[in-house]
Amino acid sequence: MEFLYQIFGFIFRIFFDIVKHYGLALLLFTLFTRLILLPSTIKQQKASAKTMRLQPKLRRIREKYQDYNPQERQQKIQQETSALYQREGTSPMGGGCLPLLVQMPILFGLYGVIREPLSYVLNLSKETLATISAATGIDPLTGSKAGYNQFEALTYIKNQLAAGVTEFEGVPAEVIEQIQNFNFKIFGIDLVLIPKDVFAAKDFSLAGLLVIAVPVIAGLSQLLTSVLSQRRQKKANPNMENQQMMGCMMFSMPLFSAWIAWSLPVGMGMYWILSGVIAFVQTLVLGNIYAPRKTIARDMVEETIYRRSFEKNKKAIAGKSDRAE
């Protein structure tokens, strides 16, 4: 995991150095990850349009075997349908689980960046972290509280600075300045807080309720995108098989998002919310750009041009062969 932490810490640090704000850097990082996922999202949209184009052929396959016994009919339909999708270079799932698979290493990498901002955002060395440990009594590398002690050290130093303490034994002045200017709040929420801990502490103040609401909003934002995506897939393929599995997938991703946002610091939940909102907007925009009717029309034009060009070249080759004889 250290390798992923280093990669995403480097990327996150670029954004942080630009805006000098942890929350805004998280927003830019989220936009960056959605750009990484954009090609697979476009692929899904194109696959959905191509699946709609295949509906007449799929309907003829079903009609072809309507007089067979149920078991044989199902087997024949599955075989011919699979062969059709293979010939057309598409899939009834319209892109599958690729976006989720791409997101997993991003999540693991971001988890390390959020958990250890002194190491991966401020880029402090282990030697500097050791001096912070000696000066504060909080070990940023090990310690308690499930490994989130870097935020404990950050908070402690910032509170001491607010109380008038300006020097910490062995900690360089430039590091103290970095920590003093490190802003890890957005919309008044400490991105270090963990919703389940806030709930367990019965902190039902406005700030506490905002923290607790983050997992709910994260799950709903993902659900909105999942519902929209499934509606488009159903429209493209009304007779789509594995409807039960699709329904399971539609709810599993929002629940997974809510669980992560509940169990980890608010920064992860904010990532899921921002990612969900951006994904929803992408789905709407790409749904218009790659609308099934438009995509089908473009494909038909391209195929016509290709076929005519192929026939023209074939005739030209035949003509040369005749003259040679």
C-alpha positions as CSV (number, residue, x, y, z in Angstrom):
1,M,0.0,0.0,0.0
2,E,2.9,2.3,0.6
3,F,3.5,2.5,-3.1
4,L,0.0,3.7,-3.7
5,Y,0.2,6.2,-0.9
6,Q,3.4,7.6,-2.4
7,I,1.8,7.9,-5.9
8,F,-1.5,9.5,-4.8
9,G,0.3,11.6,-2.2
10,F,2.5,13.1,-4.9
11,I,-0.6,13.9,-7.0
12,F,-2.5,15.3,-4.1
13,R,0.4,17.4,-3.0
14,I,0.5,19.0,-6.5
15,F,-3.0,20.3,-6.0
16,F,-2.4,21.2,-2.4
17,D,0.7,23.3,-3.4
18,I,-1.5,25.1,-5.9
19,V,-4.5,26.0,-3.7
20,K,-2.9,25.8,-0.2
21,H,-6.1,24.3,1.1
22,Y,-6.7,20.7,2.0
23,G,-10.4,20.7,1.1
24,L,-10.0,22.4,-2.2
25,A,-7.1,20.1,-3.0
26,L,-9.5,17.2,-2.3
27,L,-12.0,18.7,-4.8
28,L,-9.3,19.0,-7.5
29,F,-8.1,15.5,-6.8
30,T,-11.6,14.2,-7.2
31,L,-12.0,16.0,-10.6
32,F,-8.7,14.4,-11.6
33,T,-9.9,10.9,-10.7
34,R,-13.1,11.4,-12.6
35,L,-11.1,12.4,-15.7
36,I,-9.2,9.1,-15.3
37,L,-12.5,7.2,-15.2
38,L,-14.0,9.2,-18.2
39,P,-12.8,6.8,-21.0
40,S,-14.5,3.8,-19.3
41,T,-17.6,6.0,-18.7
42,I,-17.7,6.8,-22.5
43,K,-17.1,3.2,-23.3
44,Q,-20.2,2.3,-21.2
45,Q,-22.3,4.9,-22.9
46,K,-21.3,3.7,-26.4
47,A,-21.9,0.0,-25.4
48,S,-25.3,1.0,-24.2
49,A,-26.2,2.6,-27.6
50,K,-24.8,-0.4,-29.5
51,T,-26.9,-2.7,-27.4
52,M,-30.0,-0.7,-28.3
53,R,-29.2,-1.1,-32.0
54,L,-29.1,-4.9,-31.5
55,Q,-32.6,-5.1,-30.2
56,P,-34.2,-6.2,-33.5
57,K,-31.7,-9.0,-33.9
58,L,-32.2,-10.1,-30.2
59,R,-35.9,-10.1,-30.8
60,R,-35.6,-12.3,-33.9
61,I,-33.4,-14.7,-31.8
62,R,-36.1,-15.0,-29.2
63,E,-38.8,-15.5,-31.8
64,K,-36.8,-18.2,-33.6
65,Y,-36.9,-20.5,-30.5
66,Q,-40.3,-19.6,-29.1
67,D,-41.7,-23.1,-29.9
68,Y,-38.8,-25.0,-28.1
69,N,-39.2,-26.4,-24.6
70,P,-38.2,-23.8,-21.9
71,Q,-34.9,-25.3,-21.0
72,E,-33.6,-25.8,-24.6
73,R,-35.1,-22.5,-25.6
74,Q,-33.2,-20.7,-22.9
75,Q,-29.9,-22.5,-23.8
76,K,-30.3,-21.7,-27.6
77,I,-31.1,-18.1,-26.9
78,Q,-28.1,-17.7,-24.6
79,Q,-25.8,-19.2,-27.2
80,E,-26.9,-17.1,-30.1
81,T,-27.1,-14.0,-28.0
82,S,-23.6,-14.5,-26.7
83,A,-22.3,-15.1,-30.3
84,L,-24.1,-11.9,-31.5
85,Y,-22.5,-9.8,-28.8
86,Q,-19.1,-11.3,-29.6
87,R,-19.5,-10.5,-33.3
88,E,-20.6,-6.9,-32.5
89,G,-17.8,-6.4,-30.0
90,T,-20.1,-5.3,-27.2
91,S,-21.6,-6.6,-23.9
92,P,-25.1,-6.7,-22.4
93,M,-23.6,-5.2,-19.2
94,G,-22.4,-2.1,-21.1
95,G,-18.9,-1.8,-19.7
96,G,-19.1,-4.1,-16.7
97,C,-17.3,-3.3,-13.4
98,L,-14.3,-1.5,-14.9
99,P,-15.1,1.9,-13.3
100,L,-15.3,0.2,-9.9
101,L,-12.1,-1.8,-10.4
102,V,-10.3,1.5,-11.4
103,Q,-11.7,3.2,-8.3
104,M,-10.4,0.7,-5.8
105,P,-6.6,1.6,-6.0
106,I,-7.7,5.3,-6.0
107,L,-9.6,4.7,-2.7
108,F,-6.7,2.8,-1.1
109,G,-4.3,5.5,-2.2
110,L,-6.5,8.4,-1.0
111,Y,-7.0,6.5,2.3
112,G,-3.3,6.8,3.1
113,V,-3.1,10.4,2.0
114,I,-6.1,11.3,4.3
115,R,-4.8,9.2,7.2
116,E,-1.2,10.6,7.1
117,P,-1.3,14.2,5.8
118,L,2.1,15.1,7.5
119,S,3.8,12.4,5.4
120,Y,1.9,12.7,2.1
121,V,0.6,16.2,1.9
122,L,3.2,18.3,3.8
123,N,5.8,15.7,2.8
124,L,7.6,15.7,6.2
125,S,10.4,13.2,6.7
126,K,10.4,10.4,9.3
127,E,13.1,12.3,11.2
128,T,10.9,15.4,11.4
129,L,7.9,13.3,12.5
130,A,10.1,11.9,15.3
131,T,10.9,15.4,16.5
132,I,7.2,16.2,16.5
133,S,6.6,13.1,18.5
134,A,9.2,14.1,21.1
135,A,7.8,17.7,21.3
136,T,4.1,16.8,21.5
137,G,4.1,13.3,23.1
138,I,2.0,12.1,20.2
139,D,3.6,9.6,17.8
140,P,2.6,10.4,14.2
141,L,3.9,7.1,13.0
142,T,2.3,4.6,15.3
143,G,0.4,5.7,18.4
144,S,-3.2,5.0,19.3
145,K,-6.6,5.9,17.7
146,A,-6.4,3.5,14.8
147,G,-3.4,5.2,13.1
148,Y,-4.9,8.7,12.8
149,N,-2.3,10.3,15.1
150,Q,-0.9,12.6,12.5
151,F,-4.1,14.6,12.7
152,E,-3.8,14.4,16.5
153,A,-0.4,15.9,16.3
154,L,-1.6,18.5,13.8
155,T,-4.5,19.5,16.0
156,Y,-2.4,19.6,19.1
157,I,0.2,21.9,17.6
158,K,-2.4,24.2,16.0
159,N,-4.2,24.5,19.4
160,Q,-0.9,25.3,21.2
161,L,-0.1,27.9,18.6
162,A,-3.6,29.4,19.1
163,A,-2.8,29.5,22.9
164,G,0.4,31.5,22.2
165,V,3.0,28.7,22.2
166,T,5.3,29.4,19.2
167,E,8.2,27.0,19.7
168,F,8.4,23.2,19.9
169,E,11.7,21.6,20.9
170,G,13.5,20.3,17.9
171,V,10.8,21.1,15.4
172,P,12.0,23.5,12.6
173,A,10.3,26.9,12.4
174,E,9.4,26.3,8.7
175,V,7.6,23.0,9.7
176,I,5.6,24.9,12.4
177,E,4.6,27.5,9.8
178,Q,3.5,24.7,7.4
179,I,1.3,23.2,10.2
180,Q,0.0,26.5,11.2
181,N,-1.2,27.3,7.7
182,F,-2.5,23.8,7.1
183,N,-6.3,24.1,6.7
184,F,-8.1,20.8,6.9
185,K,-11.6,22.2,7.2
186,I,-14.2,22.6,4.5
187,F,-17.8,24.0,5.1
188,G,-16.8,24.2,8.7
189,I,-16.2,20.4,8.9
190,D,-13.0,18.9,10.2
191,L,-12.0,16.4,7.5
192,V,-10.2,14.4,10.2
193,L,-13.4,13.5,12.1
194,I,-14.8,10.0,11.8
195,P,-18.7,9.9,11.6
196,K,-19.1,6.8,13.7
197,D,-16.9,8.2,16.4
198,V,-18.9,11.5,16.4
199,F,-22.1,9.5,16.7
200,A,-20.7,7.3,19.5
201,A,-19.7,10.4,21.3
202,K,-23.3,11.7,20.9
203,D,-22.1,15.0,19.5
204,F,-25.4,16.2,18.0
205,S,-24.3,19.8,17.6
206,L,-24.7,21.4,14.2
207,A,-21.0,20.5,13.3
208,G,-21.6,17.0,14.6
209,L,-24.8,16.5,12.7
210,L,-23.0,17.7,9.5
211,V,-20.3,15.0,10.0
212,I,-22.9,12.3,10.6
213,A,-24.8,13.4,7.5
214,V,-21.8,12.9,5.2
215,P,-22.2,9.1,4.9
216,V,-25.9,9.5,4.2
217,I,-25.3,12.1,1.5
218,A,-22.4,10.0,0.1
219,G,-24.7,7.0,-0.3
220,L,-27.5,9.0,-1.9
221,S,-25.2,10.6,-4.4
222,Q,-24.0,7.2,-5.5
223,L,-27.6,5.9,-5.6
224,L,-28.7,8.7,-7.8
225,T,-26.0,7.9,-10.4
226,S,-26.7,4.1,-10.1
227,V,-30.4,4.6,-10.7
228,L,-29.8,6.9,-13.7
229,S,-27.3,4.4,-15.2
230,Q,-29.6,1.4,-14.8
231,R,-32.6,3.3,-16.3
232,R,-30.5,4.1,-19.4
233,Q,-29.3,0.4,-19.6
234,K,-32.9,-0.8,-19.3
235,K,-34.0,1.6,-22.0
236,A,-31.2,0.4,-24.3
237,N,-32.0,-3.3,-23.5
238,P,-35.5,-3.7,-22.2
239,N,-35.1,-7.5,-22.2
240,M,-31.8,-7.4,-20.4
241,E,-31.1,-10.6,-18.5
242,N,-29.7,-10.8,-15.0
243,Q,-32.1,-8.0,-13.8
244,Q,-31.8,-9.3,-10.2
245,M,-28.0,-8.9,-10.4
246,M,-28.3,-5.4,-11.9
247,G,-30.6,-4.4,-9.0
248,C,-28.1,-5.8,-6.5
249,M,-25.3,-3.8,-8.1
250,M,-27.4,-0.7,-8.1
251,F,-27.7,-0.8,-4.3
252,S,-24.4,-2.3,-3.4
253,M,-22.3,0.6,-4.6
254,P,-24.3,3.2,-2.6
255,L,-24.2,1.0,0.5
256,F,-20.4,0.5,0.1
257,S,-19.9,4.3,-0.3
258,A,-22.0,5.0,2.9
259,W,-20.0,2.3,4.8
260,I,-16.7,3.8,3.8
261,A,-17.8,7.3,4.6
262,W,-19.1,6.1,8.0
263,S,-16.0,4.2,9.0
264,L,-13.2,6.5,7.8
265,P,-12.4,10.3,8.1
266,V,-14.9,12.7,6.6
267,G,-12.4,13.4,3.8
268,M,-13.2,10.0,2.3
269,G,-16.9,10.8,2.5
270,M,-16.4,14.1,0.9
271,Y,-14.5,12.4,-1.9
272,W,-17.5,10.0,-2.4
273,I,-20.0,12.9,-2.5
274,L,-18.0,15.0,-4.9
275,S,-17.3,11.9,-7.1
276,G,-20.9,11.0,-7.1
277,V,-22.1,14.4,-8.1
278,I,-19.5,14.7,-10.9
279,A,-20.4,11.1,-12.1
280,F,-24.1,12.1,-12.2
281,V,-23.3,15.2,-14.3
282,Q,-21.0,13.1,-16.6
283,T,-23.8,10.6,-17.0
284,L,-26.3,13.3,-18.1
285,V,-23.9,15.1,-20.4
286,L,-22.6,11.9,-22.0
287,G,-26.1,10.6,-22.3
288,N,-26.8,13.6,-24.5
289,I,-23.6,13.4,-26.5
290,Y,-23.7,9.7,-27.0
291,A,-27.5,9.3,-27.1
292,P,-28.4,5.9,-28.5
293,R,-30.2,7.3,-31.6
294,K,-27.2,9.6,-32.4
295,T,-24.7,6.9,-31.8
296,I,-26.6,4.4,-33.9
297,A,-26.9,6.9,-36.8
298,R,-23.2,7.6,-36.7
299,D,-22.4,3.9,-36.6
300,M,-24.6,3.3,-39.6
301,V,-23.0,6.1,-41.6
302,E,-19.5,4.8,-40.7
303,E,-20.4,1.3,-41.7
304,T,-22.0,2.4,-45.0
305,I,-18.8,4.4,-45.8
306,Y,-16.6,1.4,-44.9
307,R,-18.7,-1.0,-46.9
308,R,-18.8,1.2,-50.0
309,S,-15.0,1.8,-49.8
310,F,-14.5,-2.0,-49.4
311,E,-16.6,-2.7,-52.5
312,K,-14.9,0.0,-54.5
313,N,-11.5,-1.4,-53.6
314,K,-12.6,-4.9,-54.4
315,K,-13.9,-3.9,-57.9
316,A,-10.6,-2.0,-58.5
317,I,-8.6,-5.0,-57.6
318,A,-10.8,-7.2,-59.9
319,G,-10.4,-4.7,-62.7
320,K,-6.6,-4.8,-62.5
321,S,-6.7,-8.6,-62.5
322,D,-8.8,-8.7,-65.6
323,R,-6.4,-6.3,-67.5
324,A,-3.4,-8.3,-66.4
325,E,-4.9,-11.4,-68.1
